[in-house]
Amino acid sequence: MKKIFAKIWGLIVLFIVVTIVFMYVLTDYLYEQLYVEDTEASMIEVGDKLQTKYKGGKVTDALIAEIEDYNTYSNLDVFAVRNPRELSACVPFEIDYDTLIGPNERQHLLQGESVTKIGYEERFQRQIISVIFPLVDQNRLEGIIYIYYPLAKITELANEEVLLLIGSAIIFSCILAAFVYQGIKHILRPLKELQSAVEKMSNGEYSTRVNVSSKDEMGKLSEAFNEMAAAIEREDDQQKTFLATVSHELRTPISYVKGYGEAIQKNYIEGKEREQAMNLIVREAERMERLTNELLELVRGSNENTAVEFYPIVLSETVREAIRLLKNQADSKDIHFVTSFDEQIIVEGNEEKLKQIFINVIENAIRYSNNDSKISILTKMMKDNAVIEITDQGIGIPDKDLPHITERFYRVKKARSRADGGSGLGLSIVEQLVKQHKGNLTIQSEVGKGTKVTINIPMMEEL
């Protein structure tokens, strides 16, 4: 968090420095381009008007006085010189004539052109802008009008008030830094809370949540974290429930096997009771074997990296094979099958996996159907899907249990499930296997009337 804070703070400081430099350069540019040019234009305008007062001939004292009267109501310094070499005597400085007006400027003046000079003048010891206007008569330079104005550069102003500027800059920077610090701290507060929550999650506190105080990217990140935390918490609870249920499911048959096995070993049971105990041991061992196989199937189905080979399968043949394997179980309850198959349906799948799907669903239908009833099984095509419907006339499933019926070890009536050998894993396995085939599972049921299981599997694409 400190590194992010430092990076953001560094970017802000860099932005402020760049802004100050840019504003200085821009201000200096505007000073040169606007202020200096505007002053030059004003001086030329004044000089042109004063130049019109000269009518030729010698430059008189009256003309000089009239021109210099302009100083009384102007911020420009203006004076006239009868002989340009008398320039040094007309200003309050010792001025070298050749320094102010060189040979090149004199040539322009003789041609009637004004001369503009901008820069540092050693004799004035400052930056000035000056415009010199000639008073020419018959190609003779009778005199000049000299207009000048001192220029105070921005750097000069800064040097003059450097302490005030530095002090103001320090105070402003401190105030700005305080506001920026509080702003960054406020912006990063949700991220800090999120970091703390992640550390708690890593220590196993899966109930940890963060407050969502905004709708921006940080708020969306907090919402995503809360959703992830809730999912992890649910998964953790399901894992604990799963382990507890597996332990409970295995404890009962293991207790039977251990108890009756010891009794037989010590000859506590004889005759017919001994045979019954042996049958019970075999039955409980088969139940443990079935539970173990189902758990292994769940693990394989949960592993997305497990490769499953798919190939074209005639759907009706696979369903018939599942029915054949369960016929003895159905006959024991006088349940008969009513079938209707579309022999043209071919799906791309795994025959063993599909057979297990149908066996689990049909076995459930037999287990929870009444004696002397029927189970309807049909296959049909619907758009690009193969549809398998298995309908029984059994006891049905309450509405409140339907949303959970495919959860691991979920039972509508736990005692009944153990008595008839059900583990609560059959429909969980069915749902996983259907998803492996890119299909979906739908269960509809009404208490006392029966249950309808619908399986949709994509049909094989034609080449």
Contacts in CASP RR format, 6 or more apart in sequence:
PFRMAT RR
TARGET T0000
AUTHOR 0000-0000-0000
METHOD contacts of the structure
MODEL  1
MKKIFAKIWGLIVLFIVVTIVFMYVLTDYLYEQLYVEDTEASMIEVGDKL
QTKYKGGKVTDALIAEIEDYNTYSNLDVFAVRNPRELSACVPFEIDYDTL
IGPNERQHLLQGESVTKIGYEERFQRQIISVIFPLVDQNRLEGIIYIYYP
LAKITELANEEVLLLIGSAIIFSCILAAFVYQGIKHILRPLKELQSAVEK
MSNGEYSTRVNVSSKDEMGKLSEAFNEMAAAIEREDDQQKTFLATVSHEL
RTPISYVKGYGEAIQKNYIEGKEREQAMNLIVREAERMERLTNELLELVR
GSNENTAVEFYPIVLSETVREAIRLLKNQADSKDIHFVTSFDEQIIVEGN
EEKLKQIFINVIENAIRYSNNDSKISILTKMMKDNAVIEITDQGIGIPDK
DLPHITERFYRVKKARSRADGGSGLGLSIVEQLVKQHKGNLTIQSEVGKG
TKVTINIPMMEEL
1 188 0 8 1.000
1 191 0 8 1.000
1 192 0 8 1.000
1 195 0 8 1.000
4 188 0 8 1.000
4 191 0 8 1.000
5 184 0 8 1.000
5 188 0 8 1.000
8 184 0 8 1.000
8 188 0 8 1.000
9 180 0 8 1.000
9 181 0 8 1.000
9 184 0 8 1.000
12 180 0 8 1.000
12 184 0 8 1.000
16 173 0 8 1.000
16 176 0 8 1.000
24 154 0 8 1.000
27 154 0 8 1.000
28 154 0 8 1.000
31 153 0 8 1.000
31 154 0 8 1.000
36 118 0 8 1.000
36 129 0 8 1.000
36 151 0 8 1.000
39 129 0 8 1.000
39 149 0 8 1.000
39 151 0 8 1.000
40 116 0 8 1.000
40 118 0 8 1.000
40 129 0 8 1.000
40 131 0 8 1.000
42 76 0 8 1.000
43 76 0 8 1.000
43 129 0 8 1.000
43 131 0 8 1.000
43 147 0 8 1.000
43 149 0 8 1.000
44 114 0 8 1.000
44 116 0 8 1.000
44 131 0 8 1.000
46 70 0 8 1.000
46 74 0 8 1.000
46 76 0 8 1.000
46 78 0 8 1.000
46 147 0 8 1.000
47 78 0 8 1.000
47 114 0 8 1.000
47 131 0 8 1.000
47 133 0 8 1.000
47 145 0 8 1.000
47 147 0 8 1.000
48 133 0 8 1.000
50 67 0 8 1.000
50 70 0 8 1.000
50 78 0 8 1.000
50 80 0 8 1.000
50 133 0 8 1.000
50 145 0 8 1.000
51 133 0 8 1.000
51 135 0 8 1.000
51 145 0 8 1.000
53 63 0 8 1.000
53 66 0 8 1.000
53 67 0 8 1.000
54 63 0 8 1.000
54 135 0 8 1.000
54 142 0 8 1.000
56 135 0 8 1.000
56 137 0 8 1.000
56 142 0 8 1.000
57 137 0 8 1.000
57 142 0 8 1.000
58 82 0 8 1.000
58 142 0 8 1.000
59 80 0 8 1.000
59 81 0 8 1.000
59 82 0 8 1.000
59 135 0 8 1.000
59 142 0 8 1.000
59 143 0 8 1.000
63 80 0 8 1.000
64 79 0 8 1.000
64 80 0 8 1.000
64 81 0 8 1.000
64 82 0 8 1.000
67 78 0 8 1.000
67 79 0 8 1.000
67 80 0 8 1.000
67 145 0 8 1.000
68 78 0 8 1.000
68 79 0 8 1.000
68 80 0 8 1.000
70 76 0 8 1.000
70 78 0 8 1.000
71 77 0 8 1.000
71 78 0 8 1.000
71 79 0 8 1.000
75 149 0 8 1.000
76 147 0 8 1.000
76 148 0 8 1.000
76 149 0 8 1.000
77 147 0 8 1.000
77 148 0 8 1.000
77 149 0 8 1.000
78 145 0 8 1.000
78 146 0 8 1.000
78 147 0 8 1.000
79 90 0 8 1.000
79 91 0 8 1.000
79 145 0 8 1.000
79 146 0 8 1.000
80 90 0 8 1.000
80 135 0 8 1.000
80 143 0 8 1.000
80 144 0 8 1.000
80 145 0 8 1.000
80 146 0 8 1.000
81 87 0 8 1.000
81 90 0 8 1.000
81 143 0 8 1.000
81 144 0 8 1.000
81 146 0 8 1.000
82 142 0 8 1.000
82 143 0 8 1.000
83 143 0 8 1.000
84 97 0 8 1.000
84 101 0 8 1.000
84 106 0 8 1.000
84 109 0 8 1.000
84 141 0 8 1.000
84 143 0 8 1.000
84 144 0 8 1.000
85 97 0 8 1.000
87 95 0 8 1.000
87 97 0 8 1.000
87 100 0 8 1.000
87 101 0 8 1.000
87 144 0 8 1.000
87 146 0 8 1.000
88 94 0 8 1.000
88 95 0 8 1.000
88 96 0 8 1.000
88 97 0 8 1.000
90 146 0 8 1.000
93 123 0 8 1.000
93 124 0 8 1.000
94 123 0 8 1.000
95 123 0 8 1.000
96 123 0 8 1.000
99 121 0 8 1.000
99 122 0 8 1.000
99 123 0 8 1.000
100 121 0 8 1.000
100 123 0 8 1.000
100 130 0 8 1.000
100 146 0 8 1.000
101 109 0 8 1.000
101 115 0 8 1.000
101 132 0 8 1.000
101 144 0 8 1.000
105 115 0 8 1.000
105 117 0 8 1.000
105 132 0 8 1.000
106 141 0 8 1.000
108 114 0 8 1.000
108 115 0 8 1.000
109 115 0 8 1.000
109 132 0 8 1.000
109 134 0 8 1.000
109 136 0 8 1.000
109 141 0 8 1.000
109 144 0 8 1.000
110 134 0 8 1.000
110 136 0 8 1.000
110 139 0 8 1.000
110 141 0 8 1.000
112 134 0 8 1.000
112 136 0 8 1.000
113 134 0 8 1.000
114 131 0 8 1.000
114 132 0 8 1.000
114 133 0 8 1.000
114 134 0 8 1.000
115 131 0 8 1.000
115 132 0 8 1.000
116 129 0 8 1.000
116 130 0 8 1.000
116 131 0 8 1.000
117 128 0 8 1.000
117 129 0 8 1.000
117 130 0 8 1.000
117 131 0 8 1.000
117 132 0 8 1.000
118 127 0 8 1.000
118 128 0 8 1.000
118 129 0 8 1.000
118 130 0 8 1.000
118 151 0 8 1.000
119 127 0 8 1.000
119 128 0 8 1.000
119 129 0 8 1.000
119 151 0 8 1.000
120 126 0 8 1.000
120 127 0 8 1.000
120 128 0 8 1.000
121 127 0 8 1.000
121 128 0 8 1.000
121 130 0 8 1.000
124 148 0 8 1.000
124 150 0 8 1.000
126 150 0 8 1.000
126 151 0 8 1.000
127 150 0 8 1.000
127 151 0 8 1.000
127 152 0 8 1.000
127 153 0 8 1.000
127 156 0 8 1.000
128 148 0 8 1.000
128 149 0 8 1.000
128 150 0 8 1.000
128 151 0 8 1.000
129 148 0 8 1.000
129 149 0 8 1.000
129 151 0 8 1.000
130 146 0 8 1.000
130 147 0 8 1.000
130 148 0 8 1.000
130 149 0 8 1.000
131 147 0 8 1.000
131 148 0 8 1.000
132 144 0 8 1.000
132 145 0 8 1.000
132 146 0 8 1.000
132 147 0 8 1.000
133 144 0 8 1.000
133 145 0 8 1.000
133 147 0 8 1.000
134 141 0 8 1.000
134 143 0 8 1.000
134 144 0 8 1.000
135 141 0 8 1.000
135 142 0 8 1.000
135 143 0 8 1.000
135 144 0 8 1.000
135 145 0 8 1.000
136 142 0 8 1.000
158 165 0 8 1.000
187 218 0 8 1.000
190 210 0 8 1.000
190 211 0 8 1.000
190 213 0 8 1.000
190 214 0 8 1.000
190 218 0 8 1.000
190 219 0 8 1.000
190 221 0 8 1.000
190 222 0 8 1.000
191 218 0 8 1.000
193 210 0 8 1.000
193 211 0 8 1.000
193 222 0 8 1.000
194 210 0 8 1.000
194 221 0 8 1.000
194 222 0 8 1.000
194 225 0 8 1.000
197 208 0 8 1.000
197 209 0 8 1.000
197 210 0 8 1.000
197 225 0 8 1.000
197 229 0 8 1.000
198 225 0 8 1.000
200 208 0 8 1.000
201 208 0 8 1.000
201 229 0 8 1.000
201 232 0 8 1.000
206 229 0 8 1.000
206 232 0 8 1.000
206 233 0 8 1.000
206 236 0 8 1.000
207 229 0 8 1.000
207 233 0 8 1.000
208 229 0 8 1.000
209 226 0 8 1.000
209 229 0 8 1.000
210 222 0 8 1.000
210 225 0 8 1.000
210 226 0 8 1.000
211 222 0 8 1.000
212 219 0 8 1.000
212 222 0 8 1.000
212 223 0 8 1.000
212 226 0 8 1.000
213 219 0 8 1.000
213 222 0 8 1.000
238 407 0 8 1.000
238 408 0 8 1.000
241 409 0 8 1.000
242 408 0 8 1.000
242 409 0 8 1.000
245 408 0 8 1.000
245 409 0 8 1.000
246 291 0 8 1.000
246 295 0 8 1.000
246 409 0 8 1.000
249 291 0 8 1.000
249 409 0 8 1.000
249 423 0 8 1.000
250 288 0 8 1.000
250 291 0 8 1.000
252 284 0 8 1.000
252 418 0 8 1.000
253 284 0 8 1.000
253 285 0 8 1.000
253 287 0 8 1.000
253 288 0 8 1.000
254 284 0 8 1.000
254 288 0 8 1.000
256 280 0 8 1.000
256 281 0 8 1.000
256 284 0 8 1.000
257 281 0 8 1.000
257 284 0 8 1.000
257 285 0 8 1.000
257 288 0 8 1.000
260 269 0 8 1.000
260 277 0 8 1.000
260 278 0 8 1.000
260 280 0 8 1.000
260 281 0 8 1.000
261 277 0 8 1.000
261 281 0 8 1.000
263 269 0 8 1.000
263 277 0 8 1.000
264 274 0 8 1.000
264 277 0 8 1.000
264 278 0 8 1.000
269 277 0 8 1.000
287 421 0 8 1.000
290 423 0 8 1.000
291 423 0 8 1.000
291 425 0 8 1.000
294 423 0 8 1.000
294 425 0 8 1.000
294 426 0 8 1.000
294 429 0 8 1.000
295 425 0 8 1.000
297 356 0 8 1.000
297 429 0 8 1.000
298 408 0 8 1.000
298 425 0 8 1.000
298 428 0 8 1.000
298 429 0 8 1.000
298 432 0 8 1.000
300 306 0 8 1.000
301 429 0 8 1.000
301 432 0 8 1.000
301 433 0 8 1.000
301 436 0 8 1.000
302 432 0 8 1.000
308 350 0 8 1.000
308 353 0 8 1.000
308 436 0 8 1.000
309 350 0 8 1.000
310 348 0 8 1.000
310 349 0 8 1.000
310 350 0 8 1.000
310 437 0 8 1.000
311 348 0 8 1.000
311 349 0 8 1.000
311 350 0 8 1.000
311 351 0 8 1.000
312 346 0 8 1.000
312 347 0 8 1.000
312 348 0 8 1.000
312 349 0 8 1.000
312 460 0 8 1.000
313 346 0 8 1.000
313 347 0 8 1.000
313 348 0 8 1.000
313 349 0 8 1.000
313 351 0 8 1.000
313 354 0 8 1.000
314 343 0 8 1.000
314 345 0 8 1.000
314 346 0 8 1.000
315 341 0 8 1.000
315 342 0 8 1.000
315 345 0 8 1.000
315 346 0 8 1.000
315 347 0 8 1.000
315 354 0 8 1.000
315 379 0 8 1.000
315 386 0 8 1.000
315 388 0 8 1.000
315 457 0 8 1.000
316 341 0 8 1.000
316 342 0 8 1.000
316 343 0 8 1.000
316 345 0 8 1.000
316 379 0 8 1.000
318 351 0 8 1.000
318 354 0 8 1.000
318 355 0 8 1.000
318 358 0 8 1.000
319 339 0 8 1.000
319 341 0 8 1.000
319 358 0 8 1.000
319 377 0 8 1.000
319 379 0 8 1.000
319 388 0 8 1.000
320 339 0 8 1.000
320 341 0 8 1.000
321 355 0 8 1.000
322 355 0 8 1.000
322 358 0 8 1.000
322 359 0 8 1.000
322 362 0 8 1.000
323 337 0 8 1.000
323 339 0 8 1.000
323 358 0 8 1.000
323 362 0 8 1.000
323 377 0 8 1.000
325 359 0 8 1.000
326 359 0 8 1.000
326 362 0 8 1.000
326 363 0 8 1.000
326 366 0 8 1.000
329 363 0 8 1.000
329 366 0 8 1.000
330 336 0 8 1.000
330 337 0 8 1.000
330 366 0 8 1.000
330 375 0 8 1.000
333 366 0 8 1.000
333 369 0 8 1.000
333 370 0 8 1.000
333 371 0 8 1.000
333 372 0 8 1.000
333 373 0 8 1.000
334 371 0 8 1.000
334 372 0 8 1.000
335 366 0 8 1.000
335 369 0 8 1.000
335 371 0 8 1.000
335 372 0 8 1.000
335 373 0 8 1.000
335 374 0 8 1.000
335 375 0 8 1.000
336 374 0 8 1.000
336 375 0 8 1.000
337 374 0 8 1.000
337 375 0 8 1.000
337 376 0 8 1.000
337 377 0 8 1.000
338 374 0 8 1.000
338 375 0 8 1.000
338 376 0 8 1.000
338 377 0 8 1.000
339 376 0 8 1.000
339 377 0 8 1.000
339 378 0 8 1.000
340 376 0 8 1.000
340 377 0 8 1.000
340 378 0 8 1.000
340 379 0 8 1.000
341 378 0 8 1.000
341 379 0 8 1.000
342 379 0 8 1.000
342 380 0 8 1.000
342 381 0 8 1.000
344 381 0 8 1.000
345 379 0 8 1.000
345 380 0 8 1.000
345 381 0 8 1.000
345 386 0 8 1.000
345 459 0 8 1.000
346 459 0 8 1.000
346 460 0 8 1.000
347 354 0 8 1.000
347 386 0 8 1.000
347 437 0 8 1.000
347 457 0 8 1.000
347 458 0 8 1.000
347 459 0 8 1.000
347 460 0 8 1.000
348 458 0 8 1.000
348 459 0 8 1.000
348 460 0 8 1.000
348 461 0 8 1.000
349 437 0 8 1.000
349 457 0 8 1.000
350 436 0 8 1.000
350 437 0 8 1.000
353 433 0 8 1.000
353 436 0 8 1.000
353 437 0 8 1.000
354 433 0 8 1.000
354 437 0 8 1.000
354 457 0 8 1.000
356 429 0 8 1.000
356 430 0 8 1.000
356 433 0 8 1.000
357 430 0 8 1.000
357 433 0 8 1.000
357 434 0 8 1.000
357 455 0 8 1.000
358 388 0 8 1.000
358 390 0 8 1.000
360 426 0 8 1.000
360 427 0 8 1.000
360 429 0 8 1.000
360 430 0 8 1.000
361 390 0 8 1.000
361 427 0 8 1.000
361 430 0 8 1.000
361 453 0 8 1.000
361 455 0 8 1.000
362 375 0 8 1.000
362 377 0 8 1.000
362 390 0 8 1.000
364 426 0 8 1.000
364 427 0 8 1.000
365 375 0 8 1.000
365 390 0 8 1.000
365 391 0 8 1.000
365 392 0 8 1.000
365 394 0 8 1.000
365 451 0 8 1.000
365 453 0 8 1.000
366 375 0 8 1.000
366 392 0 8 1.000
367 420 0 8 1.000
367 422 0 8 1.000
368 392 0 8 1.000
368 394 0 8 1.000
368 395 0 8 1.000
368 396 0 8 1.000
368 451 0 8 1.000
369 375 0 8 1.000
369 392 0 8 1.000
369 393 0 8 1.000
369 394 0 8 1.000
369 395 0 8 1.000
369 450 0 8 1.000
370 393 0 8 1.000
370 394 0 8 1.000
370 395 0 8 1.000
373 392 0 8 1.000
373 393 0 8 1.000
373 394 0 8 1.000
374 393 0 8 1.000
375 390 0 8 1.000
375 391 0 8 1.000
375 392 0 8 1.000
375 393 0 8 1.000
376 389 0 8 1.000
376 390 0 8 1.000
376 391 0 8 1.000
376 392 0 8 1.000
377 388 0 8 1.000
377 389 0 8 1.000
377 390 0 8 1.000
377 391 0 8 1.000
378 388 0 8 1.000
378 389 0 8 1.000
379 386 0 8 1.000
379 387 0 8 1.000
379 388 0 8 1.000
379 389 0 8 1.000
380 386 0 8 1.000
380 387 0 8 1.000
380 389 0 8 1.000
381 387 0 8 1.000
381 459 0 8 1.000
382 456 0 8 1.000
384 458 0 8 1.000
384 459 0 8 1.000
385 439 0 8 1.000
385 456 0 8 1.000
385 457 0 8 1.000
385 458 0 8 1.000
385 459 0 8 1.000
386 456 0 8 1.000
386 457 0 8 1.000
386 458 0 8 1.000
386 459 0 8 1.000
387 454 0 8 1.000
387 455 0 8 1.000
387 456 0 8 1.000
388 454 0 8 1.000
388 455 0 8 1.000
388 457 0 8 1.000
389 452 0 8 1.000
389 453 0 8 1.000
389 454 0 8 1.000
389 455 0 8 1.000
390 452 0 8 1.000
390 453 0 8 1.000
390 455 0 8 1.000
391 450 0 8 1.000
391 451 0 8 1.000
391 452 0 8 1.000
391 453 0 8 1.000
392 450 0 8 1.000
392 451 0 8 1.000
392 452 0 8 1.000
393 449 0 8 1.000
393 450 0 8 1.000
394 448 0 8 1.000
394 449 0 8 1.000
394 450 0 8 1.000
394 451 0 8 1.000
395 447 0 8 1.000
395 448 0 8 1.000
395 450 0 8 1.000
396 445 0 8 1.000
396 446 0 8 1.000
396 447 0 8 1.000
396 448 0 8 1.000
396 449 0 8 1.000
396 450 0 8 1.000
396 451 0 8 1.000
397 405 0 8 1.000
397 412 0 8 1.000
397 443 0 8 1.000
397 445 0 8 1.000
397 447 0 8 1.000
397 451 0 8 1.000
398 412 0 8 1.000
398 447 0 8 1.000
401 410 0 8 1.000
401 412 0 8 1.000
402 443 0 8 1.000
402 445 0 8 1.000
404 410 0 8 1.000
405 412 0 8 1.000
405 427 0 8 1.000
405 443 0 8 1.000
406 427 0 8 1.000
406 428 0 8 1.000
406 430 0 8 1.000
406 431 0 8 1.000
406 441 0 8 1.000
406 443 0 8 1.000
407 428 0 8 1.000
408 424 0 8 1.000
408 425 0 8 1.000
408 428 0 8 1.000
409 423 0 8 1.000
409 424 0 8 1.000
409 425 0 8 1.000
410 424 0 8 1.000
411 417 0 8 1.000
411 424 0 8 1.000
417 423 0 8 1.000
417 424 0 8 1.000
427 443 0 8 1.000
430 441 0 8 1.000
431 441 0 8 1.000
434 440 0 8 1.000
434 441 0 8 1.000
434 455 0 8 1.000
434 457 0 8 1.000
437 457 0 8 1.000
437 458 0 8 1.000
438 457 0 8 1.000
438 458 0 8 1.000
439 455 0 8 1.000
439 456 0 8 1.000
439 457 0 8 1.000
439 458 0 8 1.000
440 455 0 8 1.000
440 456 0 8 1.000
441 453 0 8 1.000
441 454 0 8 1.000
441 455 0 8 1.000
442 453 0 8 1.000
442 454 0 8 1.000
442 455 0 8 1.000
442 456 0 8 1.000
443 451 0 8 1.000
443 452 0 8 1.000
443 453 0 8 1.000
443 454 0 8 1.000
444 451 0 8 1.000
444 452 0 8 1.000
444 454 0 8 1.000
445 451 0 8 1.000
445 452 0 8 1.000
END
